[in-house]
Amino acid sequence: MESNAVQWTAAVLFGLALVHTFASRQIDRLSHRFPRHAGLFHLLGEVEVVFGLWAIVLIAALAAVAGGGEAVRYAESRHYGEPLFVFVVMVVAASRPVLQAVMHGLVALTRLMPVRPAVAQVWLGLALGPLLGSLITEPAAMTISALVTAPLAFRPAMPERLKYAALGVLFVNVSIGGTLTAYAAPPVLMVAETWGWDSWHMLRHFGWKAALAVLVNATVVTWAMRRHLPSHAAAGHLGAPVPAAVVGVHLAFLAAVVAFSHHPVIFLGLFALFLGFTMAYERYQSPLIIREALLVGFFLAGLVVLGGLQAWWLQPAVAGLSPLGLFFGATALTAITDNAALTYLGSLIEGLSDASRHMLVAGAVAGGGLTVIANAPNPAGVALLKRGFQDEAVGAGGLLLGALPPTVVAMAALLLP
């Protein structure tokens, strides 16, 4: 599977997938020009479909180049634990009892803040939510933060440019907000065991800097949106109150799924029990976001398949840079490949200095908001928030422009001594 033909085939298809990602909004608009094929163009315009679709093309191409058996063996050799975990944790974290508990907590906090409740809620969703990712993992933090801010920051009355600014801040803050511990952020998780990094190491070298950048980013964008926010917080859209016992069971399921995030057999079993519990107490539930979570899982699984054959050009690019060059290079490379894949490839490089290791991870998390594919939870945010944007689609260019300012803040903070 390492022949030149296979490597170049994988690289070309990866490039086509990137082009498709950036053109997804324009493809979706073709549904209006060609109504007879609107369903097909809507499908091809779904960002979450892109990498899964091209992964299927890759497997078919590998079958043609190397044989069907080799193609199947390659597909089965990939590790799909992260896509499966993101799917499960999205569904559980977005369940009505969990969201209602989070919302009640946020509403209680808004009463203590010297600003309008809606302003306080948006700020908490963009600041506290991402920082919670260090405890409950980044996918769960993205889900909760997106749903908390959606009714206020991502609504028709909000100017489109401010929506993209808020989306950029959310993506960047989630990417860096999981670095206070060694187990919550995928790019950190990929190297923590190999390099001997524990949560104390992460807090000392990354966490406090990331927290500073998160607070600055959330404050700036919330201030920019303040005139377009209503006067009241949005807490009434989650239906009638849920009994404390049901909330407690849902929170226990979420905690258990997070605790066993590296053991798919266990968290999938827990998820099956969770689905049974939601059916038993259906009156306290809202529709589960199964479709959105499946699309995100499909996206990430496709990225795993496509990304697995990019090491031949990515690893030399990473290995040949100085520490500071590695920081900027990793930030840029993260925009076109998942940051966890980038740090994993870095962990395979022999003799990488401590300074280079820190710069690689810092650059990877700093650039995690630039594109949809830069960080594993980003597709979840797009799936949950895209209905608030024009044409119900998130443009790659708009996201890039919205994410650049908070990315610069994150880079500056992570370069602090």
ZAMARGU-4260 file (C-alpha; in steps of 0.2 Angstrom, whole numbers, plus 5000, padded with zeros to 4 digits):
<rodrens>
0) 5000/5000/5000 | 5015/5012/5000 | 5019/5012/4981 | 5020/5028/4972 | 5004/5025/4963
5) 4995/5022/4979 | 5003/5038/4987 | 4999/5049/4973 | 4982/5043/4971 | 4978/5046/4989
10) 4986/5063/4988 | 4976/5068/4973 | 4960/5062/4980 | 4964/5071/4997 | 4966/5087/4987
15) 4950/5085/4977 | 4941/5082/4994 | 4948/5099/5000 | 4942/5108/4984 | 4925/5100/4987
20) 4925/5106/5005 | 4929/5124/5000 | 4916/5123/4986 | 4902/5115/4995 | 4892/5131/4997
25) 4892/5135/4979 | 4887/5117/4975 | 4872/5118/4986 | 4867/5134/4977 | 4866/5124/4961
30) 4850/5115/4968 | 4841/5132/4964 | 4847/5132/4946 | 4844/5113/4943 | 4828/5109/4953
35) 4826/5092/4945 | 4842/5087/4954 | 4841/5098/4969 | 4842/5083/4981 | 4859/5077/4973
40) 4866/5095/4974 | 4860/5097/4992 | 4869/5080/4996 | 4885/5085/4988 | 4884/5102/4996
45) 4884/5095/5014 | 4901/5098/5021 | 4899/5083/5032 | 4897/5072/5017 | 4913/5077/5008
50) 4926/5067/5016 | 4916/5051/5018 | 4911/5052/5000 | 4929/5054/4994 | 4935/5040/5006
55) 4923/5029/4997 | 4931/5035/4980 | 4948/5031/4988 | 4944/5014/4993 | 4937/5011/4975
60) 4953/5018/4968 | 4964/5008/4979 | 4955/4992/4973 | 4959/4997/4955 | 4977/5001/4959
65) 4982/4988/4972 | 4968/4975/4972 | 4951/4973/4981 | 4959/4963/4995 | 4972/4977/4999
70) 4959/4990/4998 | 4948/4981/5011 | 4963/4977/5022 | 4968/4996/5022 | 4950/5001/5027
75) 4949/4989/5041 | 4966/4994/5047 | 4960/5012/5051 | 4955/5016/5069 | 4937/5023/5070
80) 4936/5026/5089 | 4936/5045/5087 | 4922/5046/5074 | 4912/5033/5085 | 4915/5043/5101
85) 4910/5060/5093 | 4894/5052/5086 | 4889/5045/5103 | 4895/5060/5114 | 4885/5073/5102
90) 4869/5063/5104 | 4871/5062/5123 | 4877/5079/5126 | 4863/5087/5116 | 4849/5078/5124
95) 4836/5088/5132 | 4839/5084/5151 | 4858/5088/5149 | 4855/5104/5139 | 4842/5110/5152
100) 4854/5107/5166 | 4867/5117/5157 | 4855/5131/5153 | 4849/5132/5170 | 4866/5134/5176
105) 4870/5147/5164 | 4855/5157/5168 | 4859/5157/5186 | 4877/5163/5181 | 4869/5177/5170
110) 4860/5184/5185 | 4877/5187/5193 | 4885/5196/5179 | 4883/5215/5177 | 4877/5214/5159
115) 4860/5210/5150 | 4856/5191/5152 | 4857/5188/5133 | 4874/5196/5132 | 4880/5186/5147
120) 4873/5169/5140 | 4882/5172/5123 | 4898/5176/5133 | 4897/5161/5144 | 4893/5150/5129
125) 4909/5156/5120 | 4920/5156/5135 | 4915/5144/5148 | 4908/5131/5136 | 4925/5129/5127
130) 4934/5128/5143 | 4923/5114/5149 | 4930/5104/5135 | 4945/5101/5146 | 4934/5091/5157
135) 4920/5084/5146 | 4930/5083/5130 | 4930/5095/5115 | 4916/5086/5105 | 4904/5088/5120
140) 4909/5106/5123 | 4906/5110/5105 | 4889/5103/5106 | 4884/5111/5121 | 4892/5128/5117
145) 4883/5128/5099 | 4866/5124/5106 | 4868/5137/5120 | 4873/5151/5108 | 4862/5146/5093
150) 4846/5155/5098 | 4855/5171/5102 | 4870/5173/5091 | 4865/5163/5076 | 4848/5170/5072
155) 4841/5179/5057 | 4842/5196/5065 | 4861/5194/5068 | 4872/5201/5053 | 4880/5188/5043
160) 4898/5194/5046 | 4895/5194/5065 | 4889/5176/5064 | 4905/5171/5055 | 4915/5180/5068
165) 4906/5171/5082 | 4908/5154/5073 | 4927/5158/5071 | 4928/5162/5090 | 4918/5146/5094
170) 4929/5135/5084 | 4946/5142/5089 | 4941/5143/5108 | 4935/5125/5107 | 4951/5120/5099
175) 4962/5128/5112 | 4950/5126/5127 | 4953/5108/5128 | 4972/5109/5132 | 4970/5112/5151
180) 4971/5093/5153 | 4980/5079/5143 | 4964/5068/5139 | 4951/5080/5131 | 4959/5087/5115
185) 4962/5075/5101 | 4978/5083/5095 | 4985/5082/5113 | 4978/5064/5116 | 4988/5058/5101
190) 5005/5063/5109 | 5002/5064/5128 | 5007/5045/5131 | 5021/5045/5119 | 5029/5061/5125
195) 5024/5058/5144 | 5013/5073/5145 | 5001/5073/5160 | 4987/5086/5164 | 4999/5096/5175
200) 5011/5098/5161 | 4997/5104/5150 | 4990/5116/5162 | 5008/5124/5165 | 5013/5125/5147
205) 4997/5127/5137 | 4981/5128/5148 | 4983/5145/5156 | 4988/5153/5140 | 4973/5145/5131
210) 4961/5151/5144 | 4968/5169/5142 | 4965/5168/5124 | 4948/5160/5126 | 4942/5175/5137
215) 4949/5188/5126 | 4941/5181/5110 | 4924/5178/5119 | 4924/5196/5126 | 4928/5204/5110
220) 4915/5195/5099 | 4902/5197/5112 | 4905/5215/5113 | 4904/5217/5094 | 4887/5208/5094
225) 4879/5216/5109 | 4868/5228/5100 | 4860/5214/5090 | 4856/5203/5105 | 4839/5203/5113
230) 4837/5208/5131 | 4833/5191/5138 | 4842/5175/5139 | 4835/5160/5129 | 4830/5147/5141
235) 4813/5142/5137 | 4815/5133/5121 | 4819/5116/5129 | 4801/5112/5135 | 4794/5108/5152
240) 4806/5105/5166 | 4814/5088/5167 | 4814/5078/5184 | 4831/5079/5193 | 4832/5060/5193
245) 4831/5060/5174 | 4844/5074/5173 | 4855/5064/5184 | 4854/5048/5174 | 4858/5058/5158
250) 4873/5067/5166 | 4879/5050/5172 | 4878/5043/5155 | 4888/5058/5148 | 4901/5056/5162
255) 4903/5037/5158 | 4904/5039/5139 | 4918/5052/5142 | 4927/5041/5155 | 4927/5027/5142
260) 4930/5037/5127 | 4945/5026/5122 | 4935/5010/5123 | 4922/5009/5109 | 4915/4993/5114
265) 4911/5000/5131 | 4904/5017/5126 | 4894/5009/5112 | 4886/4998/5125 | 4882/5012/5136
270) 4875/5022/5121 | 4863/5007/5118 | 4857/5008/5136 | 4855/5027/5134 | 4844/5025/5119
275) 4833/5012/5129 | 4832/5025/5143 | 4827/5039/5132 | 4813/5028/5125 | 4807/5023/5142
280) 4805/5041/5147 | 4801/5048/5130 | 4790/5062/5138 | 4805/5071/5145 | 4815/5070/5128
285) 4817/5080/5113 | 4821/5072/5096 | 4839/5066/5097 | 4851/5073/5085 | 4855/5056/5077
290) 4856/5063/5059 | 4867/5077/5063 | 4879/5066/5073 | 4879/5052/5060 | 4884/5065/5047
295) 4898/5071/5058 | 4904/5053/5061 | 4904/5050/5043 | 4915/5065/5040 | 4927/5060/5053
300) 4928/5042/5047 | 4931/5048/5029 | 4945/5059/5036 | 4953/5045/5045 | 4953/5034/5029
305) 4960/5049/5018 | 4972/5055/5030 | 4980/5038/5034 | 4989/5039/5017 | 4996/5057/5018
310) 5011/5053/5030 | 5023/5052/5015 | 5022/5071/5012 | 5016/5078/5029 | 5029/5070/5040
315) 5044/5077/5030 | 5036/5094/5030 | 5034/5094/5049 | 5052/5086/5052 | 5061/5099/5042
320) 5056/5115/5052 | 5064/5124/5066 | 5053/5126/5082 | 5046/5143/5078 | 5044/5138/5059
325) 5036/5122/5065 | 5023/5133/5075 | 5018/5143/5060 | 5019/5128/5049 | 5008/5118/5060
330) 4995/5132/5061 | 4994/5133/5042 | 4995/5114/5039 | 4980/5112/5052 | 4969/5121/5040
335) 4970/5108/5027 | 4972/5092/5038 | 4965/5087/5055 | 4976/5094/5069 | 4975/5077/5078
340) 4982/5068/5062 | 4996/5082/5061 | 5002/5079/5079 | 5001/5060/5078 | 5013/5061/5063
345) 5024/5073/5073 | 5024/5060/5087 | 5032/5047/5075 | 5047/5058/5071 | 5063/5052/5080
350) 5073/5065/5090 | 5061/5079/5090 | 5066/5092/5104 | 5055/5097/5118 | 5054/5115/5110
355) 5048/5108/5094 | 5036/5096/5102 | 5028/5111/5111 | 5027/5122/5096 | 5020/5108/5085
360) 5005/5105/5097 | 5003/5124/5100 | 5002/5127/5081 | 4990/5113/5079 | 4978/5119/5092
365) 4979/5137/5087 | 4974/5134/5069 | 4960/5122/5074 | 4946/5135/5069 | 4952/5140/5052
370) 4942/5127/5042 | 4929/5114/5045 | 4942/5100/5044 | 4955/5108/5055 | 4948/5100/5072
375) 4937/5085/5075 | 4923/5094/5083 | 4921/5107/5070 | 4909/5097/5059 | 4898/5095/5074
380) 4897/5114/5076 | 4893/5116/5057 | 4879/5103/5058 | 4871/5112/5073 | 4873/5130/5068
385) 4872/5130/5049 | 4853/5133/5049 | 4856/5151/5056 | 4867/5156/5041 | 4861/5162/5024
390) 4856/5147/5013 | 4858/5136/5028 | 4876/5133/5023 | 4893/5139/5031 | 4905/5146/5018
395) 4923/5140/5019 | 4929/5158/5015 | 4917/5166/5028 | 4923/5154/5041 | 4942/5157/5037
400) 4939/5176/5038 | 4929/5175/5054 | 4942/5163/5062 | 4958/5173/5058 | 4957/5186/5072
405) 4954/5174/5086 | 4968/5163/5078 | 4980/5177/5080 | 4975/5180/5098 | 4977/5161/5101
410) 4994/5161/5093 | 5000/5176/5103 | 4994/5169/5119 | 5002/5152/5116 | 5019/5160/5112
415) 5020/5168/5129 | 5035/5162/5139
</rodrens>
